[in-house]
Amino acid sequence: MDIVDLLPLLMFAALALLLFSGYPVAFVLGGIGLAFGMIGILSGEFLFVQFRSLPSRIFGGILESLILTAIPMFIFMGTMLERSGVARDLLNCLQVLLRRVPGGLALAVTLMGTILAATTGIIGASVVMMSLLALPVMLQRRYDVPLATGTIAASGTLGILIPPSIMLVIMADLLSRSVGNLFVAAVFPGLILAGLYVLYIVVRCALNPSLAPPLPTAIGPRSSAGLVGMVLRSFLPPVILIALVLGSILAGWATPTEAAGVGAMGAIVLGLINLVVLPSLKVPEVHFDGEAKTGLDDEPVADGFGPHFAHFWAILKDVVNRTALTNAMIFGIFIGATLFSFVFRSLGGDDLVIGLVRELGLGSWGLLILIMAIVFFLGFFFDWIEITLIVLPVFAPVIQLLDFGDHVAKFELTYWFAILLAVNLQTSFLTPPFGFALFYLKAVAPEGVKIQQIYRGIIPFVLLQLIGLALVMTFPEIALWLPRTLLN
């Protein structure tokens, strides 16, 4: 084989090396694409005029994509719920409701992570927020440190799978599939993962209650009326908002982009109620010992409508700024990945990969397991967006060659593969040495929480994620039954 034929493989080798350089991923992807494009021009495998098609690909495939317009609105929705204190109140409510269940506070964190997963796919924000809110309280309640940190890290990563997930939006765009159908397919796998976490926490804490002491009875509402008021104020509003967003998508009333707009507007309304209306009316709230608050809402606010609205306006500007920065990072990686994949394919990368796959002779099941193993291994070193934008364009043509007979119908194969990939990619946030959720947690954890304790804590949850992956692989109906039912 000529060295020119190996240029696509050399591109991946260069990518693997430079991703560890510390440079922004968007610049690494784009730079490698440009460099190997020039090498292709010198070798006669690539024409300089082909670069002229890149602007149309970027604008037509990314910036003008109606599917991708949902991303900034989902980012805004989740960030607004965090900054307005809605998420903090939700956690306080859940731990009171679950005080009689073994590991009640850990279960509250898991359920909160599941609910927040249905607002945004920004894993860093979810993990940091729950670490700041829940970890000091769990340590104060003498929770086992590995159990506490593992629960927070794993629950915070559910947003990568449970819709409306930013990753599923990106996958749908890359695979040219319906993002609504992909959302529907991810519902049961996401809930199964959350259910596995809940089952593990309940069983382990029932066998060893010292791992998770119960919430003291002195904390929380003193009466049934107070409990009902707390549920009405802290639990129902975010749950109703999430039900409206997901329900409109599942029922076919709105596209994911339209539902994202509804979610963003709903988050603003909840923020106004939580930060302006209720404080102005002096509606009492339940206070919790050891509650950790962060950000602008720590500052004291004077009485009256005007100061509270000014406080809300400051938070809104901060949310818009954070949304813009996160969105710019994501779309910058999109542009770099578009350049990388364009040059890769122009140099014959698709044909090379398909040829190698055929030479391996692994069969459909062997190849699927190999792809899942590669993605799991990459998760030890790279973030999900890097893996998705690099791996998916390469393996998407290969997936069309697979045949699983009666196990999975051909027209459903892409959706099943996308969900398998999504479940697999969730482990990338937890697996050391570069599990980003672990770094987020350690960065805001109280002093005394060691990284070794965090590593020990995530091991059971990574194993649970692999069990979830095996279940979806063995029983594809977990992912395919709901979209098939709704479509029919």
Secondary structure per residue as TSV (DSSP state, phi and psi in degrees):
chain	resnum	aa	ss	phi	psi
A	1	M	-	360.0	130.4
A	2	D	-	-66.5	149.6
A	3	I	G	-60.8	-30.6
A	4	V	G	-63.3	-35.1
A	5	D	G	-68.7	-18.4
A	6	L	G	-93.7	3.8
A	7	L	H	-55.8	-41.6
A	8	P	H	-59.5	-39.7
A	9	L	H	-67.7	-37.3
A	10	L	H	-65.4	-31.7
A	11	M	H	-60.5	-44.0
A	12	F	H	-68.4	-36.2
A	13	A	H	-63.3	-43.4
A	14	A	H	-64.1	-39.4
A	15	L	H	-63.1	-44.5
A	16	A	H	-60.5	-35.2
A	17	L	H	-76.5	-45.5
A	18	L	H	-76.7	-21.6
A	19	L	T	-64.0	-22.4
A	20	F	T	-89.6	1.9
A	21	S	S	-76.5	-19.4
A	22	G	-	94.4	-6.3
A	23	Y	S	-72.3	153.4
A	24	P	-	-55.0	137.8
A	25	V	H	-59.1	-39.4
A	26	A	H	-58.8	-42.3
A	27	F	H	-70.8	-36.5
A	28	V	H	-63.5	-48.4
A	29	L	H	-61.8	-49.1
A	30	G	H	-65.5	-40.4
A	31	G	H	-64.0	-42.9
A	32	I	H	-64.7	-40.5
A	33	G	H	-59.9	-45.9
A	34	L	H	-64.1	-44.6
A	35	A	H	-61.7	-46.8
A	36	F	H	-75.4	-22.6
A	37	G	H	-64.1	-42.7
A	38	M	H	-65.1	-40.5
A	39	I	H	-62.4	-40.0
A	40	G	H	-63.5	-35.5
A	41	I	H	-65.3	-44.3
A	42	L	H	-64.8	-32.7
A	43	S	H	-90.1	-4.6
A	44	G	T	84.6	6.4
A	45	E	S	-92.1	-7.5
A	46	F	S	-144.4	142.4
A	47	L	-	-106.2	138.9
A	48	F	G	-60.0	-32.7
A	49	V	G	-64.5	-20.5
A	50	Q	G	-65.8	-26.2
A	51	F	G	-62.4	-22.4
A	52	R	G	-66.6	-19.6
A	53	S	G	-82.5	-10.6
A	54	L	H	-64.4	-46.1
A	55	P	H	-55.7	-41.3
A	56	S	H	-67.9	-34.4
A	57	R	H	-67.1	-41.3
A	58	I	H	-68.1	-46.6
A	59	F	I	-74.2	-43.6
A	60	G	I	-75.1	-35.5
A	61	G	I	-91.7	-21.0
A	62	I	I	-122.2	-63.3
A	63	L	I	-69.1	-27.7
A	64	E	T	-101.9	7.4
A	65	S	-	-72.7	121.7
A	66	L	T	-68.4	-28.1
A	67	I	T	-65.2	-44.3
A	68	L	T	-74.6	-14.4
A	69	T	T	-66.2	-15.9
A	70	A	H	-71.3	-24.3
A	71	I	H	-60.8	-54.1
A	72	P	H	-62.5	-31.3
A	73	M	H	-72.5	-37.4
A	74	F	H	-67.7	-36.6
A	75	I	H	-61.8	-45.9
A	76	F	H	-61.1	-43.1
A	77	M	H	-57.9	-51.0
A	78	G	H	-66.6	-41.1
A	79	T	H	-65.9	-38.4
A	80	M	H	-65.5	-41.6
A	81	L	H	-64.0	-33.2
A	82	E	H	-71.1	-50.1
A	83	R	H	-72.5	-26.0
A	84	S	T	-82.4	-5.4
A	85	G	T	88.1	0.3
A	86	V	H	-62.9	-42.2
A	87	A	H	-66.7	-38.8
A	88	R	H	-62.2	-44.5
A	89	D	H	-65.1	-34.5
A	90	L	H	-63.3	-43.7
A	91	L	H	-62.9	-43.6
A	92	N	H	-59.7	-41.4
A	93	C	H	-65.8	-44.0
A	94	L	H	-64.8	-39.3
A	95	Q	H	-69.6	-28.3
A	96	V	H	-71.7	-43.2
A	97	L	H	-65.0	-27.3
A	98	L	T	-107.4	18.1
A	99	R	T	-63.6	-26.1
A	100	R	T	-88.4	-5.9
A	101	V	S	-93.3	140.4
A	102	P	T	-55.7	131.0
A	103	G	T	67.7	36.8
A	104	G	H	-56.4	-42.5
A	105	L	H	-69.2	-39.1
A	106	A	H	-64.4	-38.5
A	107	L	H	-65.6	-38.2
A	108	A	H	-61.4	-39.8
A	109	V	H	-64.5	-42.1
A	110	T	H	-63.9	-45.6
A	111	L	H	-67.1	-37.4
A	112	M	H	-63.9	-41.7
A	113	G	H	-61.4	-38.1
A	114	T	H	-66.1	-42.4
A	115	I	H	-68.2	-44.1
A	116	L	H	-66.7	-28.1
A	117	A	H	-60.8	-28.1
A	118	A	T	-85.8	12.6
A	119	T	T	-115.3	-31.1
A	120	T	-	-163.4	156.9
A	121	G	-	-104.1	19.5
A	122	I	-	-84.8	96.7
A	123	I	H	-67.1	-40.3
A	124	G	H	-57.5	-45.0
A	125	A	H	-64.1	-42.5
A	126	S	H	-64.9	-45.8
A	127	V	H	-66.8	-44.5
A	128	V	H	-63.4	-44.7
A	129	M	H	-62.0	-47.3
A	130	M	H	-70.2	-30.1
A	131	S	H	-65.6	-42.9
A	132	L	H	-69.2	-36.6
A	133	L	H	-82.5	-44.1
A	134	A	H	-99.7	-37.4
A	135	L	H	-62.6	-45.4
A	136	P	H	-59.2	-38.7
A	137	V	H	-67.2	-42.3
A	138	M	H	-63.8	-39.4
A	139	L	H	-68.6	-37.3
A	140	Q	H	-63.9	-33.8
A	141	R	T	-82.6	7.2
A	142	R	T	65.8	37.0
A	143	Y	-	-70.4	149.7
A	144	D	-	-61.0	127.2
A	145	V	H	-62.5	-48.2
A	146	P	H	-59.2	-39.0
A	147	L	H	-64.7	-43.4
A	148	A	H	-64.2	-49.0
A	149	T	H	-69.5	-38.9
A	150	G	H	-64.1	-40.3
A	151	T	H	-63.5	-45.1
A	152	I	H	-65.2	-46.1
A	153	A	H	-63.6	-45.9
A	154	A	H	-68.2	-43.1
A	155	S	H	-65.9	-34.9
A	156	G	H	-68.3	-19.8
A	157	T	G	-92.1	-0.9
A	158	L	G	-64.2	-22.1
A	159	G	G	-64.7	-16.9
A	160	I	G	-73.2	-18.6
A	161	L	T	-115.8	-47.5
A	162	I	S	-69.9	126.7
A	163	P	S	-70.7	153.9
A	164	P	S	-83.2	105.1
A	165	S	-	-95.6	133.9
A	166	I	H	-61.9	-38.5
A	167	M	H	-61.8	-39.3
A	168	L	H	-67.1	-34.3
A	169	V	H	-62.1	-44.5
A	170	I	H	-65.9	-43.0
A	171	M	H	-61.4	-43.7
A	172	A	H	-60.6	-38.4
A	173	D	H	-67.7	-43.7
A	174	L	H	-67.5	-34.0
A	175	L	H	-93.7	-2.2
A	176	S	T	55.1	47.6
A	177	R	-	-121.8	166.2
A	178	S	-	-69.5	122.6
A	179	V	H	-68.5	-31.6
A	180	G	H	-63.4	-44.1
A	181	N	H	-64.8	-36.7
A	182	L	H	-68.8	-37.5
A	183	F	H	-58.8	-47.3
A	184	V	H	-62.5	-40.9
A	185	A	H	-65.4	-25.4
A	186	A	H	-88.0	-8.5
A	187	V	H	-61.8	-57.0
A	188	F	H	-65.9	-44.1
A	189	P	H	-57.6	-40.2
A	190	G	H	-64.8	-42.8
A	191	L	H	-68.7	-33.0
A	192	I	H	-65.0	-42.0
A	193	L	H	-61.3	-46.1
A	194	A	H	-61.0	-39.5
A	195	G	H	-64.1	-37.7
A	196	L	H	-64.4	-40.0
A	197	Y	H	-62.1	-46.1
A	198	V	H	-61.3	-45.9
A	199	L	H	-61.1	-43.5
A	200	Y	H	-62.1	-45.2
A	201	I	H	-64.9	-46.2
A	202	V	H	-62.3	-48.3
A	203	V	H	-64.7	-45.5
A	204	R	H	-67.3	-40.3
A	205	C	H	-74.2	-27.8
A	206	A	H	-70.6	-36.0
A	207	L	H	-75.2	-30.9
A	208	N	-	-137.6	81.1
A	209	P	G	-60.0	-22.2
A	210	S	G	-66.5	-17.6
A	211	L	G	-68.8	-28.0
A	212	A	S	-145.7	81.2
A	213	P	-	-59.2	144.7
A	214	P	-	-70.1	161.2
A	215	L	-	-69.3	130.4
A	216	P	-	-58.9	144.1
A	217	T	T	-68.1	-19.1
A	218	A	T	-73.3	-14.0
A	219	I	S	-95.6	131.9
A	220	G	S	109.5	-176.2
A	221	P	-	-61.6	147.5
A	222	R	S	-91.4	-12.6
A	223	S	S	-138.2	165.1
A	224	S	H	-62.2	-37.4
A	225	A	H	-63.6	-39.9
A	226	G	H	-65.3	-38.7
A	227	L	H	-64.5	-44.3
A	228	V	H	-62.2	-42.0
A	229	G	H	-62.5	-39.4
A	230	M	H	-65.0	-41.0
A	231	V	I	-63.8	-43.7
A	232	L	I	-65.4	-34.0
A	233	R	I	-85.6	-41.5
A	234	S	I	-105.5	-28.1
A	235	F	I	-99.8	-50.4
A	236	L	H	-65.1	-43.4
A	237	P	H	-56.9	-52.5
A	238	P	H	-66.3	-33.8
A	239	V	H	-66.6	-40.9
A	240	I	H	-64.1	-41.9
A	241	L	H	-60.6	-46.1
A	242	I	H	-64.3	-39.6
A	243	A	H	-62.8	-38.0
A	244	L	H	-66.1	-42.7
A	245	V	H	-66.7	-54.1
A	246	L	H	-71.2	-40.3
A	247	G	H	-61.9	-38.8
A	248	S	H	-66.4	-32.6
A	249	I	H	-73.0	-48.7
A	250	L	H	-64.3	-35.5
A	251	A	T	-81.7	-7.9
A	252	G	T	79.9	14.2
A	253	W	S	-78.1	-26.5
A	254	A	S	-145.4	150.3
A	255	T	-	-74.6	162.2
A	256	P	H	-56.6	-35.3
A	257	T	H	-65.9	-44.4
A	258	E	H	-64.1	-42.0
A	259	A	H	-64.4	-34.3
A	260	A	H	-63.5	-39.6
A	261	G	H	-63.0	-41.4
A	262	V	H	-62.4	-42.6
A	263	G	H	-63.4	-42.1
A	264	A	H	-63.4	-44.1
A	265	M	H	-66.6	-40.3
A	266	G	H	-61.9	-37.1
A	267	A	H	-65.8	-37.3
A	268	I	H	-63.7	-43.5
A	269	V	H	-61.9	-45.4
A	270	L	H	-63.6	-37.8
A	271	G	H	-63.0	-41.5
A	272	L	H	-62.2	-43.9
A	273	I	I	-64.0	-44.5
A	274	N	I	-73.1	-34.5
A	275	L	I	-102.9	-19.6
A	276	V	I	-119.7	-57.1
A	277	V	I	-67.0	-56.5
A	278	L	H	-63.9	-44.5
A	279	P	H	-64.3	-36.2
A	280	S	H	-66.2	-35.3
A	281	L	T	-83.6	-2.3
A	282	K	T	57.7	43.1
A	283	V	-	-73.5	125.5
A	284	P	-	-68.0	149.0
A	285	E	-	-127.1	158.0
A	286	V	-	-83.2	130.6
A	287	H	-	-102.2	146.4
A	288	F	-	-121.6	136.4
A	289	D	T	-66.4	139.2
A	290	G	T	78.5	8.0
A	291	E	-	-68.2	134.3
A	292	A	-	-105.4	123.4
A	293	K	-	-114.4	149.1
A	294	T	-	-140.9	157.6
A	295	G	G	89.2	-161.4
A	296	L	G	-63.3	-28.8
A	297	D	G	-76.6	4.0
A	298	D	G	-78.8	-25.4
A	299	E	S	-71.9	137.9
A	300	P	-	-64.8	142.0
A	301	V	-	-119.5	131.5
A	302	A	-	-69.0	159.5
A	303	D	S	-68.5	156.1
A	304	G	S	109.3	155.2
A	305	F	H	-65.9	-42.3
A	306	G	H	-58.6	-53.3
A	307	P	H	-60.8	-37.9
A	308	H	H	-66.7	-38.9
A	309	F	H	-67.8	-38.0
A	310	A	H	-62.2	-39.0
A	311	H	H	-61.9	-45.5
A	312	F	H	-61.6	-41.6
A	313	W	H	-63.2	-38.5
A	314	A	H	-64.0	-41.7
A	315	I	H	-66.9	-40.1
A	316	L	H	-60.5	-42.8
A	317	K	H	-64.0	-39.3
A	318	D	H	-64.3	-40.8
A	319	V	H	-63.9	-43.4
A	320	V	H	-61.9	-41.1
A	321	N	H	-63.9	-46.1
A	322	R	H	-63.6	-40.8
A	323	T	H	-61.6	-43.7
A	324	A	H	-63.0	-43.2
A	325	L	H	-65.0	-45.7
A	326	T	H	-63.3	-42.5
A	327	N	H	-64.6	-41.0
A	328	A	H	-62.4	-40.5
A	329	M	H	-61.9	-45.7
A	330	I	H	-64.5	-46.3
A	331	F	H	-73.9	-26.8
A	332	G	H	-62.8	-41.7
A	333	I	H	-65.9	-37.5
A	334	F	H	-55.5	-48.4
A	335	I	H	-64.6	-45.2
A	336	G	H	-61.8	-40.6
A	337	A	H	-68.8	-33.7
A	338	T	H	-62.7	-44.7
A	339	L	H	-63.5	-44.1
A	340	F	H	-60.9	-51.0
A	341	S	H	-67.2	-32.8
A	342	F	H	-64.0	-47.4
A	343	V	H	-66.7	-40.3
A	344	F	H	-57.3	-47.5
A	345	R	H	-69.9	-37.4
A	346	S	H	-64.7	-28.8
A	347	L	T	-86.1	6.8
A	348	G	T	89.1	23.1
A	349	G	H	-62.9	-40.7
A	350	D	H	-59.7	-47.4
A	351	D	H	-64.2	-37.0
A	352	L	H	-65.2	-45.8
A	353	V	H	-64.3	-45.9
A	354	I	H	-62.8	-39.1
A	355	G	H	-63.8	-42.6
A	356	L	H	-63.8	-39.7
A	357	V	H	-62.2	-44.1
A	358	R	H	-66.3	-34.8
A	359	E	H	-68.5	-31.7
A	360	L	H	-66.5	-33.9
A	361	G	T	61.0	38.7
A	362	L	-	-81.7	-19.0
A	363	G	H	82.6	170.8
A	364	S	H	-63.0	-47.4
A	365	W	H	-67.1	-41.8
A	366	G	H	-62.9	-40.6
A	367	L	H	-68.9	-39.9
A	368	L	H	-61.8	-45.0
A	369	I	H	-64.2	-38.3
A	370	L	H	-63.1	-43.8
A	371	I	H	-62.9	-44.1
A	372	M	H	-63.2	-37.7
A	373	A	H	-66.6	-39.1
A	374	I	H	-63.9	-45.9
A	375	V	H	-63.7	-41.5
A	376	F	H	-62.3	-42.0
A	377	F	H	-65.1	-43.4
A	378	L	H	-61.8	-28.6
A	379	G	T	-64.2	-17.7
A	380	F	T	-71.7	-20.0
A	381	F	T	-123.3	-25.7
A	382	F	S	-125.2	162.2
A	383	D	-	-80.9	162.1
A	384	W	H	-62.9	-37.5
A	385	I	H	-69.4	-34.3
A	386	E	H	-66.2	-46.4
A	387	I	H	-63.1	-44.3
A	388	T	H	-62.4	-48.5
A	389	L	H	-75.1	-17.3
A	390	I	H	-95.1	-46.6
A	391	V	H	-80.2	-43.2
A	392	L	H	-61.5	-46.1
A	393	P	H	-61.8	-26.9
A	394	V	H	-77.1	-44.1
A	395	F	H	-90.7	-14.2
A	396	A	H	-56.6	-45.4
A	397	P	H	-64.1	-31.5
A	398	V	H	-68.2	-37.8
A	399	I	H	-60.0	-34.4
A	400	Q	T	-65.3	-18.2
A	401	L	T	-85.5	-13.1
A	402	L	-	-77.7	152.2
A	403	D	-	-141.9	115.1
A	404	F	-	-108.6	15.3
A	405	G	T	62.2	-130.9
A	406	D	T	-77.8	-9.0
A	407	H	S	-65.4	-44.5
A	408	V	S	-142.5	128.7
A	409	A	-	-66.9	151.1
A	410	K	G	-60.5	-40.3
A	411	F	G	-74.2	-14.6
A	412	E	G	-100.8	-2.5
A	413	L	H	-61.6	-42.6
A	414	T	H	-64.2	-41.5
A	415	Y	H	-65.1	-42.7
A	416	W	H	-62.2	-45.2
A	417	F	H	-62.4	-40.8
A	418	A	H	-62.5	-40.4
A	419	I	H	-68.9	-40.5
A	420	L	H	-58.7	-43.7
A	421	L	H	-64.4	-39.2
A	422	A	H	-65.4	-44.0
A	423	V	H	-62.4	-42.1
A	424	N	H	-63.7	-41.7
A	425	L	H	-68.3	-20.5
A	426	Q	H	-62.5	-31.3
A	427	T	G	-66.6	-22.1
A	428	S	G	-63.4	-22.3
A	429	F	G	-81.2	-15.5
A	430	L	T	-112.8	-18.3
A	431	T	S	-84.9	124.4
A	432	P	S	-70.7	162.0
A	433	P	S	-86.6	-11.1
A	434	F	S	-116.3	36.7
A	435	G	-	-71.4	110.2
A	436	F	H	-64.5	-33.9
A	437	A	H	-62.1	-33.4
A	438	L	H	-68.3	-38.8
A	439	F	H	-69.0	-41.1
A	440	Y	H	-58.9	-44.5
A	441	L	H	-66.5	-45.9
A	442	K	H	-63.9	-34.1
A	443	A	H	-64.2	-30.5
A	444	V	H	-113.8	2.2
A	445	A	S	-71.1	149.9
A	446	P	-	-62.4	158.3
A	447	E	T	-60.6	142.7
A	448	G	T	103.6	-19.3
A	449	V	-	-83.7	114.4
A	450	K	-	-92.4	152.0
A	451	I	H	-64.2	-30.6
A	452	Q	H	-63.7	-36.9
A	453	Q	H	-66.5	-38.1
A	454	I	H	-65.1	-44.0
A	455	Y	H	-59.7	-44.2
A	456	R	H	-63.1	-36.8
A	457	G	H	-68.2	-31.1
A	458	I	H	-85.4	-14.1
A	459	I	H	-57.0	-49.6
A	460	P	H	-60.8	-33.9
A	461	F	H	-75.0	-33.4
A	462	V	H	-64.5	-41.2
A	463	L	H	-63.3	-38.2
A	464	L	H	-65.0	-37.6
A	465	Q	H	-65.0	-39.1
A	466	L	H	-67.3	-34.9
A	467	I	H	-63.8	-42.7
A	468	G	H	-61.1	-40.6
A	469	L	H	-62.2	-44.0
A	470	A	H	-63.4	-37.7
A	471	L	H	-64.1	-45.6
A	472	V	H	-68.0	-33.7
A	473	M	H	-69.8	-39.4
A	474	T	H	-78.2	-37.4
A	475	F	-	-121.0	81.3
A	476	P	T	-60.4	-18.1
A	477	E	H	-62.1	-22.6
A	478	I	H	-56.6	-39.5
A	479	A	H	-93.5	-29.0
A	480	L	H	-99.9	-17.7
A	481	W	H	-66.0	-46.0
A	482	L	H	-65.7	-49.1
A	483	P	H	-63.3	-34.4
A	484	R	H	-66.7	-38.6
A	485	T	H	-68.5	-44.7
A	486	L	H	-67.6	-36.3
A	487	L	H	-70.3	-30.6
A	488	N	-	-86.4	360.0
